[in-house]
Amino acid sequence: MGNIKGILYRGDAKTKYSKDSSPTHNQFTSVQPEELSLMSQLPNKEEASQCMLHMIDFDEDRRQVLPTVPTVNELTKFTNDHERHAAYEMLWRSLSFAGVAANTALWLYF
């Protein structure tokens, strides 16, 4: 046994647009502690269905190789590099232009 450091995680928020997971087919669309406790057949189902532990690597100098565990900086300081930002800009610019062109074509056609 060893020590695991992390944060308590209640799972992903369920909304009316959320897809249901299919644990019998090993298809998970969201993280829900109650589903994972049933699949893992944990003896403390009531406590395990409330929250789970999300492992975090607090020592950035000696990082764990496998499995890859996020560090505190990766979770708190999200950055978006220039290339990805430019790709998002081009995507939304193209979608806006296509929407205006399609709307104009519909107005001219009818």
N, C-alpha and C positions, 0 to 999 in steps of 0.2 A: 504494500500500500504506500502511496505517496500523497503529496499535497497537490491539490489543484486549486489554482487561483483564478477567479473569474467574477462575473456578475450574475445575479439572478435574473432570469429572462422569462417573462410571462408568455411569450409566443407572439406570433404575428396577429395583428388586429383583424378581426373578421368584419367584413362589410357585406353589403348586399351584392357586390360585384365579385366577391371572392369565390373561387372555385373550391369545391369540396375535394379533399384528398381521398385517395383510394388505397388504404393501407394493405388490403388483401392483394392488390396488384403491384405493390411497392411503388406507387405513384403519389408523391407528395408535392402539393402545390404551395403549401404554407407550413410553417412550423407551429404545431399545436402540442403542448405538453401532454394533454389527455390522450391524444392518439398515440404518441410515442410511448407513453407508459403502458398502454394496452398492448402495443406491438412487442415491447421488450419484456412483457410479463413480469413487471416489477412487483415485489411483495407488498410495498407500501403504495398502492395505487392512488389512494386519496391524496397523500402528500405529493407524490410525483406528478399528479395531474394539475397541480396548482402552478408550478414554475419549474424551470430547469436551470442548470448552470451553463453559462456560455463562457468557455475557457478563454482567457486573455493572457498573453505573454507580457509580464510586467518588466522583464529584464531584456532590454533591447540589445545589450552587448552580447549576450549569449542566447541567441534565438534558437528555438526548437526547429529542426529541419522538417520532419514529417511526423504527424500531420501539421500542415501549415496553420498556425494559430495567429490571429491578428494581434497587433500590439496596441497599446493605449493610443499612440499617435495616429495609427491607421483608423481607429474608430472615432477619434475626436477631431482630427484635422483633415477633412476631405479636400482634396485638390483636384482640379480639372486642368489637364495640360492643354497647351495651345492647339495641338493638332485635333484633339477631341472637340474642343470648343469650336474650332473652325468647321469641323464636320457637322456639328449640331446646327451651326449657323447656316451652312449650305442646305441642310435638310429642310429646315423651317422656311428658308427663303424659297426653295423650290416648291414646297407644298403650298405656300402662299401664292406664288405665281400661278401654279396649276389651278388653284381654287378660283383666282380672279379670272383666268382664261376660260375655265369651264362655265363660270357664272356669266361672263360676257357672251360666250357662245350660245348659252341657253336664252339669254335676253334677246339676242339678235335673231335667233331661230324662231322663237315664238313671238 
